[in-house]
Amino acid sequence: MGVVGKSGKKFAYDSTDLVNNLQKEIDVYGEFDCWTTFFLRDGVRIYTSYLKKEMDHSEKYKVKNMRKSNEYLEVIQAKNLLNKFKKQNKL
């Protein structure tokens, strides 16, 4: 599938491990919200990591440390994120 940028160029981002890991968590826990990181490439969001959203005192610290300097944070449902990982994984 891949994604198409604003310029019309198609590109992919290797998300195989993310797809496999998130699918396993969905199978165990069902639907849940998660933090995800992404960067912008040609006007399109490329998702790079995730963390199951939990309401505990250590969550703020974990989320702060998962983000790289050129990335943004978003909260998204796990199944929706899984579909985004799958789409960006292949051309």
N, CA, C and O atoms as CSV, one atom per row, in Angstrom:
chain,resi,resn,atom,element,x,y,z
A,1,MET,N,N,0.813,-1.185,0.000
A,1,MET,CA,C,0.000,0.000,0.000
A,1,MET,C,C,0.859,1.252,0.000
A,1,MET,O,O,0.893,1.979,-0.992
A,2,GLY,N,N,1.546,1.509,1.088
A,2,GLY,CA,C,2.341,2.718,1.207
A,2,GLY,C,C,1.454,3.930,1.367
A,2,GLY,O,O,0.232,3.822,1.464
A,3,VAL,N,N,2.080,5.068,1.391
A,3,VAL,CA,C,1.352,6.329,1.500
A,3,VAL,C,C,1.778,7.243,0.368
A,3,VAL,O,O,2.862,7.095,-0.195
A,4,VAL,N,N,0.918,8.178,0.046
A,4,VAL,CA,C,1.198,9.132,-1.025
A,4,VAL,C,C,1.299,10.507,-0.397
A,4,VAL,O,O,0.379,10.963,0.283
A,5,GLY,N,N,2.433,11.168,-0.630
A,5,GLY,CA,C,2.644,12.501,-0.098
A,5,GLY,C,C,1.928,13.565,-0.907
A,5,GLY,O,O,1.311,13.269,-1.931
A,6,LYS,N,N,2.012,14.797,-0.450
A,6,LYS,CA,C,1.375,15.920,-1.145
A,6,LYS,C,C,1.916,16.088,-2.561
A,6,LYS,O,O,1.208,16.558,-3.452
A,7,SER,N,N,3.171,15.704,-2.763
A,7,SER,CA,C,3.799,15.842,-4.077
A,7,SER,C,C,3.358,14.749,-5.049
A,7,SER,O,O,3.668,14.811,-6.239
A,8,GLY,N,N,2.628,13.739,-4.535
A,8,GLY,CA,C,2.204,12.613,-5.361
A,8,GLY,C,C,3.163,11.437,-5.307
A,8,GLY,O,O,2.879,10.378,-5.865
A,9,LYS,N,N,4.285,11.613,-4.645
A,9,LYS,CA,C,5.275,10.552,-4.522
A,9,LYS,C,C,4.805,9.505,-3.514
A,9,LYS,O,O,4.298,9.849,-2.446
A,10,LYS,N,N,4.976,8.213,-3.861
A,10,LYS,CA,C,4.641,7.113,-2.961
A,10,LYS,C,C,5.881,6.705,-2.167
A,10,LYS,O,O,6.994,6.692,-2.691
A,11,PHE,N,N,5.668,6.374,-0.904
A,11,PHE,CA,C,6.770,5.874,-0.099
A,11,PHE,C,C,6.228,4.973,0.998
A,11,PHE,O,O,5.033,4.981,1.295
A,12,ALA,N,N,7.126,4.195,1.598
A,12,ALA,CA,C,6.758,3.266,2.664
A,12,ALA,C,C,7.717,3.451,3.834
A,12,ALA,O,O,8.782,4.053,3.697
A,13,TYR,N,N,7.319,2.923,4.979
A,13,TYR,CA,C,8.133,2.950,6.186
A,13,TYR,C,C,8.029,1.563,6.810
A,13,TYR,O,O,6.924,1.091,7.080
A,14,ASP,N,N,9.154,0.908,7.042
A,14,ASP,CA,C,9.133,-0.459,7.567
A,14,ASP,C,C,8.495,-0.484,8.954
A,14,ASP,O,O,9.059,0.016,9.927
A,15,SER,N,N,7.315,-1.074,9.014
A,15,SER,CA,C,6.555,-1.144,10.258
A,15,SER,C,C,6.228,-2.575,10.643
A,15,SER,O,O,5.319,-2.810,11.439
A,16,THR,N,N,6.952,-3.526,10.095
A,16,THR,CA,C,6.658,-4.943,10.323
A,16,THR,C,C,6.627,-5.289,11.809
A,16,THR,O,O,5.677,-5.920,12.270
A,17,ASP,N,N,7.639,-4.892,12.559
A,17,ASP,CA,C,7.681,-5.198,13.991
A,17,ASP,C,C,6.544,-4.506,14.739
A,17,ASP,O,O,5.949,-5.083,15.649
A,18,LEU,N,N,6.248,-3.271,14.352
A,18,LEU,CA,C,5.153,-2.543,14.990
A,18,LEU,C,C,3.818,-3.237,14.745
A,18,LEU,O,O,3.002,-3.361,15.658
A,19,VAL,N,N,3.596,-3.688,13.512
A,19,VAL,CA,C,2.367,-4.402,13.163
A,19,VAL,C,C,2.251,-5.669,14.005
A,19,VAL,O,O,1.211,-5.916,14.616
A,20,ASN,N,N,3.298,-6.462,14.039
A,20,ASN,CA,C,3.266,-7.731,14.777
A,20,ASN,C,C,3.044,-7.526,16.272
A,20,ASN,O,O,2.225,-8.215,16.881
A,21,ASN,N,N,3.765,-6.590,16.858
A,21,ASN,CA,C,3.654,-6.350,18.302
A,21,ASN,C,C,2.286,-5.788,18.684
A,21,ASN,O,O,1.683,-6.220,19.665
A,22,LEU,N,N,1.803,-4.823,17.904
A,22,LEU,CA,C,0.514,-4.226,18.231
A,22,LEU,C,C,-0.611,-5.242,18.030
A,22,LEU,O,O,-1.555,-5.276,18.819
A,23,GLN,N,N,-0.525,-6.061,16.999
A,23,GLN,CA,C,-1.550,-7.092,16.782
A,23,GLN,C,C,-1.613,-8.046,17.968
A,23,GLN,O,O,-2.699,-8.430,18.400
A,24,LYS,N,N,-0.456,-8.429,18.493
A,24,LYS,CA,C,-0.419,-9.317,19.661
A,24,LYS,C,C,-1.083,-8.665,20.874
A,24,LYS,O,O,-1.826,-9.320,21.605
A,25,GLU,N,N,-0.814,-7.375,21.087
A,25,GLU,CA,C,-1.418,-6.678,22.229
A,25,GLU,C,C,-2.925,-6.551,22.065
A,25,GLU,O,O,-3.665,-6.693,23.038
A,26,ILE,N,N,-3.388,-6.287,20.853
A,26,ILE,CA,C,-4.829,-6.205,20.604
A,26,ILE,C,C,-5.476,-7.564,20.861
A,26,ILE,O,O,-6.566,-7.637,21.430
A,27,ASP,N,N,-4.812,-8.635,20.444
A,27,ASP,CA,C,-5.341,-9.979,20.681
A,27,ASP,C,C,-5.483,-10.270,22.178
A,27,ASP,O,O,-6.423,-10.947,22.593
A,28,VAL,N,N,-4.557,-9.762,22.981
A,28,VAL,CA,C,-4.575,-10.009,24.425
A,28,VAL,C,C,-5.545,-9.070,25.151
A,28,VAL,O,O,-6.355,-9.520,25.962
A,29,TYR,N,N,-5.461,-7.755,24.859
A,29,TYR,CA,C,-6.190,-6.746,25.630
A,29,TYR,C,C,-7.466,-6.245,24.957
A,29,TYR,O,O,-8.275,-5.583,25.607
A,30,GLY,N,N,-7.664,-6.539,23.689
A,30,GLY,CA,C,-8.782,-5.954,22.964
A,30,GLY,C,C,-8.448,-4.520,22.568
A,30,GLY,O,O,-7.277,-4.143,22.528
A,31,GLU,N,N,-9.459,-3.730,22.281
A,31,GLU,CA,C,-9.248,-2.337,21.873
A,31,GLU,C,C,-8.769,-1.503,23.056
A,31,GLU,O,O,-9.244,-1.685,24.177
A,32,PHE,N,N,-7.839,-0.595,22.813
A,32,PHE,CA,C,-7.339,0.311,23.837
A,32,PHE,C,C,-6.776,1.550,23.162
A,32,PHE,O,O,-6.469,1.539,21.970
A,33,ASP,N,N,-6.645,2.602,23.930
A,33,ASP,CA,C,-6.003,3.824,23.436
A,33,ASP,C,C,-4.504,3.693,23.638
A,33,ASP,O,O,-4.046,3.031,24.570
A,34,CYS,N,N,-3.750,4.326,22.761
A,34,CYS,CA,C,-2.301,4.317,22.925
A,34,CYS,C,C,-1.716,5.652,22.476
A,34,CYS,O,O,-2.269,6.359,21.634
A,35,TRP,N,N,-0.587,5.955,23.071
A,35,TRP,CA,C,0.219,7.080,22.624
A,35,TRP,C,C,0.978,6.611,21.396
A,35,TRP,O,O,1.428,5.467,21.344
A,36,THR,N,N,1.121,7.470,20.424
A,36,THR,CA,C,1.937,7.124,19.269
A,36,THR,C,C,2.795,8.326,18.882
A,36,THR,O,O,2.413,9.476,19.097
A,37,THR,N,N,3.938,8.041,18.318
A,37,THR,CA,C,4.799,9.103,17.811
A,37,THR,C,C,4.763,9.060,16.293
A,37,THR,O,O,4.609,8.001,15.686
A,38,PHE,N,N,4.909,10.239,15.692
A,38,PHE,CA,C,4.946,10.314,14.243
A,38,PHE,C,C,5.797,11.501,13.813
A,38,PHE,O,O,6.003,12.443,14.578
A,39,PHE,N,N,6.287,11.442,12.577
A,39,PHE,CA,C,6.946,12.593,11.976
A,39,PHE,C,C,6.242,12.875,10.658
A,39,PHE,O,O,5.519,12.028,10.134
A,40,LEU,N,N,6.458,14.059,10.133
A,40,LEU,CA,C,5.841,14.452,8.872
A,40,LEU,C,C,6.819,14.259,7.728
A,40,LEU,O,O,7.980,14.660,7.805
A,41,ARG,N,N,6.325,13.631,6.656
A,41,ARG,CA,C,7.124,13.444,5.444
A,41,ARG,C,C,6.240,13.783,4.261
A,41,ARG,O,O,5.240,13.113,4.007
A,42,ASP,N,N,6.609,14.805,3.557
A,42,ASP,CA,C,5.849,15.247,2.384
A,42,ASP,C,C,4.377,15.472,2.743
A,42,ASP,O,O,3.479,15.153,1.964
A,43,GLY,N,N,4.148,16.029,3.941
A,43,GLY,CA,C,2.804,16.361,4.378
A,43,GLY,C,C,1.985,15.211,4.930
A,43,GLY,O,O,0.791,15.373,5.181
A,44,VAL,N,N,2.602,14.046,5.127
A,44,VAL,CA,C,1.902,12.856,5.601
A,44,VAL,C,C,2.498,12.417,6.941
A,44,VAL,O,O,3.708,12.499,7.151
A,45,ARG,N,N,1.642,11.957,7.829
A,45,ARG,CA,C,2.114,11.437,9.115
A,45,ARG,C,C,2.668,10.026,8.938
A,45,ARG,O,O,2.004,9.150,8.382
A,46,ILE,N,N,3.895,9.819,9.419
A,46,ILE,CA,C,4.528,8.505,9.432
A,46,ILE,C,C,4.671,8.102,10.896
A,46,ILE,O,O,5.408,8.728,11.658
A,47,TYR,N,N,3.951,7.045,11.275
A,47,TYR,CA,C,3.914,6.597,12.664
A,47,TYR,C,C,5.107,5.686,12.960
A,47,TYR,O,O,5.411,4.778,12.187
A,48,THR,N,N,5.784,5.942,14.097
A,48,THR,CA,C,7.052,5.277,14.367
A,48,THR,C,C,7.095,4.438,15.642
A,48,THR,O,O,7.970,3.583,15.775
A,49,SER,N,N,6.190,4.654,16.568
A,49,SER,CA,C,6.181,3.879,17.805
A,49,SER,C,C,4.842,4.062,18.503
A,49,SER,O,O,4.037,4.913,18.124
A,50,TYR,N,N,4.621,3.249,19.528
A,50,TYR,CA,C,3.395,3.384,20.309
A,50,TYR,C,C,3.643,2.905,21.729
A,50,TYR,O,O,4.620,2.212,22.009
A,51,LEU,N,N,2.745,3.287,22.608
A,51,LEU,CA,C,2.780,2.879,24.004
A,51,LEU,C,C,1.338,2.804,24.484
A,51,LEU,O,O,0.579,3.760,24.325
A,52,LYS,N,N,0.957,1.675,25.067
A,52,LYS,CA,C,-0.406,1.520,25.584
A,52,LYS,C,C,-0.668,2.612,26.604
A,52,LYS,O,O,0.121,2.815,27.526
A,53,LYS,N,N,-1.782,3.315,26.435
A,53,LYS,CA,C,-2.124,4.421,27.333
A,53,LYS,C,C,-2.668,3.855,28.625
A,53,LYS,O,O,-3.677,3.150,28.635
A,54,GLU,N,N,-2.000,4.165,29.699
A,54,GLU,CA,C,-2.414,3.716,31.024
A,54,GLU,C,C,-2.496,4.923,31.936
A,54,GLU,O,O,-1.812,5.925,31.726
A,55,MET,N,N,-3.307,4.820,32.910
A,55,MET,CA,C,-3.471,5.948,33.817
A,55,MET,C,C,-2.673,5.700,35.095
A,55,MET,O,O,-3.244,5.489,36.165
A,56,ASP,N,N,-1.352,5.728,34.970
A,56,ASP,CA,C,-0.528,5.570,36.159
A,56,ASP,C,C,0.488,6.709,36.225
A,56,ASP,O,O,0.670,7.449,35.258
A,57,HIS,N,N,1.128,6.833,37.348
A,57,HIS,CA,C,2.029,7.951,37.593
A,57,HIS,C,C,3.278,7.926,36.706
A,57,HIS,O,O,3.904,8.968,36.510
A,58,SER,N,N,3.647,6.780,36.176
A,58,SER,CA,C,4.868,6.701,35.373
A,58,SER,C,C,4.605,6.990,33.884
A,58,SER,O,O,5.547,7.092,33.099
A,59,GLU,N,N,3.334,7.122,33.500
A,59,GLU,CA,C,3.003,7.315,32.084
A,59,GLU,C,C,3.623,8.600,31.521
A,59,GLU,O,O,4.152,8.595,30.409
A,60,LYS,N,N,3.563,9.676,32.266
A,60,LYS,CA,C,4.108,10.959,31.795
A,60,LYS,C,C,5.597,10.822,31.476
A,60,LYS,O,O,6.065,11.343,30.464
A,61,TYR,N,N,6.334,10.130,32.328
A,61,TYR,CA,C,7.760,9.924,32.126
A,61,TYR,C,C,8.019,9.058,30.889
A,61,TYR,O,O,8.892,9.377,30.082
A,62,LYS,N,N,7.256,7.957,30.737
A,62,LYS,CA,C,7.426,7.061,29.602
A,62,LYS,C,C,7.145,7.774,28.286
A,62,LYS,O,O,7.900,7.635,27.324
A,63,VAL,N,N,6.065,8.530,28.246
A,63,VAL,CA,C,5.672,9.240,27.024
A,63,VAL,C,C,6.724,10.296,26.666
A,63,VAL,O,O,7.083,10.446,25.498
A,64,LYS,N,N,7.204,11.008,27.646
A,64,LYS,CA,C,8.216,12.040,27.405
A,64,LYS,C,C,9.467,11.432,26.785
A,64,LYS,O,O,10.083,12.049,25.916
A,65,ASN,N,N,9.850,10.244,27.212
A,65,ASN,CA,C,11.077,9.613,26.735
A,65,ASN,C,C,10.916,8.857,25.419
A,65,ASN,O,O,11.917,8.488,24.805
A,66,MET,N,N,9.695,8.617,24.973
A,66,MET,CA,C,9.517,7.872,23.723
A,66,MET,C,C,9.623,8.775,22.491
A,66,MET,O,O,9.811,8.278,21.380
A,67,ARG,N,N,9.509,10.064,22.667
A,67,ARG,CA,C,9.476,11.014,21.564
A,67,ARG,C,C,10.870,11.509,21.213
A,67,ARG,O,O,11.632,11.916,22.089
A,68,LYS,N,N,11.202,11.470,19.910
A,68,LYS,CA,C,12.453,12.039,19.418
A,68,LYS,C,C,12.219,13.505,19.083
A,68,LYS,O,O,11.074,13.956,19.038
A,69,SER,N,N,13.281,14.244,18.853
A,69,SER,CA,C,13.157,15.695,18.683
A,69,SER,C,C,12.330,16.105,17.466
A,69,SER,O,O,11.704,17.164,17.488
A,70,ASN,N,N,12.309,15.305,16.418
A,70,ASN,CA,C,11.564,15.674,15.209
A,70,ASN,C,C,10.196,15.000,15.143
A,70,ASN,O,O,9.569,14.982,14.084
A,71,GLU,N,N,9.726,14.446,16.262
A,71,GLU,CA,C,8.470,13.709,16.269
A,71,GLU,C,C,7.404,14.418,17.104
A,71,GLU,O,O,7.695,15.254,17.959
A,72,TYR,N,N,6.171,14.049,16.818
A,72,TYR,CA,C,5.008,14.578,17.518
A,72,TYR,C,C,4.294,13.432,18.215
A,72,TYR,O,O,4.518,12.265,17.895
A,73,LEU,N,N,3.432,13.768,19.169
A,73,LEU,CA,C,2.662,12.770,19.919
A,73,LEU,C,C,1.181,12.872,19.567
A,73,LEU,O,O,0.675,13.948,19.247
A,74,GLU,N,N,0.502,11.735,19.633
A,74,GLU,CA,C,-0.932,11.689,19.383
A,74,GLU,C,C,-1.502,10.508,20.173
A,74,GLU,O,O,-0.809,9.513,20.388
A,75,VAL,N,N,-2.753,10.615,20.602
A,75,VAL,CA,C,-3.462,9.493,21.212
A,75,VAL,C,C,-4.415,8.949,20.154
A,75,VAL,O,O,-5.146,9.707,19.517
A,76,ILE,N,N,-4.402,7.637,19.974
A,76,ILE,CA,C,-5.178,7.006,18.912
A,76,ILE,C,C,-5.618,5.614,19.382
A,76,ILE,O,O,-4.950,5.007,20.219
A,77,GLN,N,N,-6.720,5.112,18.859
A,77,GLN,CA,C,-7.155,3.758,19.196
A,77,GLN,C,C,-6.236,2.748,18.534
A,77,GLN,O,O,-5.764,2.958,17.416
A,78,ALA,N,N,-5.988,1.657,19.230
A,78,ALA,CA,C,-5.008,0.663,18.779
A,78,ALA,C,C,-5.340,0.095,17.391
A,78,ALA,O,O,-4.450,-0.007,16.547
A,79,LYS,N,N,-6.584,-0.268,17.147
A,79,LYS,CA,C,-6.936,-0.853,15.839
A,79,LYS,C,C,-6.765,0.153,14.711
A,79,LYS,O,O,-6.368,-0.219,13.606
A,80,ASN,N,N,-7.056,1.404,14.971
A,80,ASN,CA,C,-6.852,2.448,13.977
A,80,ASN,C,C,-5.361,2.609,13.676
A,80,ASN,O,O,-4.965,2.747,12.519
A,81,LEU,N,N,-4.544,2.592,14.724
A,81,LEU,CA,C,-3.098,2.696,14.544
A,81,LEU,C,C,-2.550,1.477,13.801
A,81,LEU,O,O,-1.670,1.615,12.951
A,82,LEU,N,N,-3.058,0.298,14.113
A,82,LEU,CA,C,-2.627,-0.908,13.416
A,82,LEU,C,C,-2.867,-0.773,11.911
A,82,LEU,O,O,-2.008,-1.145,11.112
A,83,ASN,N,N,-4.016,-0.250,11.525
A,83,ASN,CA,C,-4.300,-0.036,10.105
A,83,ASN,C,C,-3.323,0.958,9.477
A,83,ASN,O,O,-2.913,0.781,8.329
A,84,LYS,N,N,-2.952,1.988,10.212
A,84,LYS,CA,C,-1.987,2.977,9.706
A,84,LYS,C,C,-0.600,2.335,9.544
A,84,LYS,O,O,0.084,2.571,8.548
A,85,PHE,N,N,-0.193,1.521,10.530
A,85,PHE,CA,C,1.083,0.809,10.417
A,85,PHE,C,C,1.094,-0.091,9.185
A,85,PHE,O,O,2.072,-0.115,8.437
A,86,LYS,N,N,0.007,-0.828,8.976
A,86,LYS,CA,C,-0.067,-1.737,7.831
A,86,LYS,C,C,-0.003,-0.968,6.517
A,86,LYS,O,O,0.670,-1.394,5.578
A,87,LYS,N,N,-0.699,0.158,6.449
A,87,LYS,CA,C,-0.724,0.952,5.217
A,87,LYS,C,C,0.651,1.502,4.872
A,87,LYS,O,O,1.060,1.456,3.712
A,88,GLN,N,N,1.364,2.018,5.852
A,88,GLN,CA,C,2.655,2.643,5.573
A,88,GLN,C,C,3.772,1.613,5.411
A,88,GLN,O,O,4.888,1.967,5.031
A,89,ASN,N,N,3.479,0.334,5.698
A,89,ASN,CA,C,4.502,-0.695,5.689
A,89,ASN,C,C,4.929,-1.132,4.287
A,89,ASN,O,O,6.066,-1.568,4.110
A,90,LYS,N,N,4.055,-1.028,3.293
A,90,LYS,CA,C,4.360,-1.548,1.959
A,90,LYS,C,C,4.009,-0.553,0.880
A,90,LYS,O,O,3.085,0.248,1.022
A,91,LEU,N,N,4.768,-0.616,-0.214
A,91,LEU,CA,C,4.423,0.209,-1.380
A,91,LEU,C,C,3.357,-0.458,-2.197
A,91,LEU,O,O,2.934,0.082,-3.219
